[in-house]
Amino acid sequence: DTAVSQTPKYLVTQMGNDKSIKCEQNLGHDTMYWYKQDSKKFLKIMFSYNNKELIINETVPNRFSPKSPDKAHLNLHINSLELGDSAVYFCASSPAPGTQYFGPGTRLTVL
Amino acid sequence: AQRVTQPEKLLSVFKGAPVELKCNYSYSGSPELFWYVQYSRQRLQLLLRHISRESIKGFTADLNKGETSFHLKKPFAQEEDSAMYYCALIAHAGNMLTFGGGTRLMVKP
């Protein structure tokens, strides 16, 4: 009965590879998000997406792209991975602005 | 652009002591403020929001527009309060949260 789930939990890969992180929510929320938490625990919004609109944080490199096959899923694709992409990535969903339900996180390590 | 500042990276108190986690923000409009908490090995979760004016787990936070602050307070800290706390803001009519840098609260026995 997990509300927001992410796979994989851990992801270790080489520089230059392309990888995806999956996110699913069973809460029926319209809006989903991706966040990046760096090594200093700083949490930063990357994307906000609902079935009408994608809002991109302007600081996010275009190597990152969200893909939503349906309302319950928002996957994160990352091309040409770099060392600086190593972080914990959190997916979240929201029934209303501000009240967000987070996934458990995916720890990405780029070697 | 909005900004949220949590000046303390780490706050360490003894059990039973009062605790205050500071949060200041900058935003030209009327923001909505939140506190999120991340306990060890758990996911980030909403603790409270200023419009609710509620007390959750003994914590309260009052929005002070004059000082642009939204400090989180608890009169008697418990060991289970040890966690990472994030203050967050959402702009009026927006839907993306801006988080502060987080404060790690450690409550010692």
Chai-1 contact restraints between the chains, C-beta under 6 A:
chainA,res_idxA,chainB,res_idxB,connection_type,confidence,min_distance_angstrom,max_distance_angstrom,comment,restraint_id
A,K41,B,G102,contact,1.0,0.0,6.0,A-B,restraint_1
A,F42,B,G101,contact,1.0,0.0,6.0,A-B,restraint_2
A,L43,B,F99,contact,1.0,0.0,6.0,A-B,restraint_3
A,I45,B,M96,contact,1.0,0.0,6.0,A-B,restraint_4
A,S48,B,N95,contact,1.0,0.0,6.0,A-B,restraint_5
A,S48,B,M96,contact,1.0,0.0,6.0,A-B,restraint_6
A,P97,B,I90,contact,1.0,0.0,6.0,A-B,restraint_7
A,P97,B,N95,contact,1.0,0.0,6.0,A-B,restraint_8
A,G98,B,E32,contact,1.0,0.0,6.0,A-B,restraint_9
A,G98,B,F34,contact,1.0,0.0,6.0,A-B,restraint_10
A,G98,B,I90,contact,1.0,0.0,6.0,A-B,restraint_11
A,T99,B,L46,contact,1.0,0.0,6.0,A-B,restraint_12
A,F102,B,R43,contact,1.0,0.0,6.0,A-B,restraint_13
A,F102,B,L44,contact,1.0,0.0,6.0,A-B,restraint_14
A,P104,B,R43,contact,1.0,0.0,6.0,A-B,restraint_15
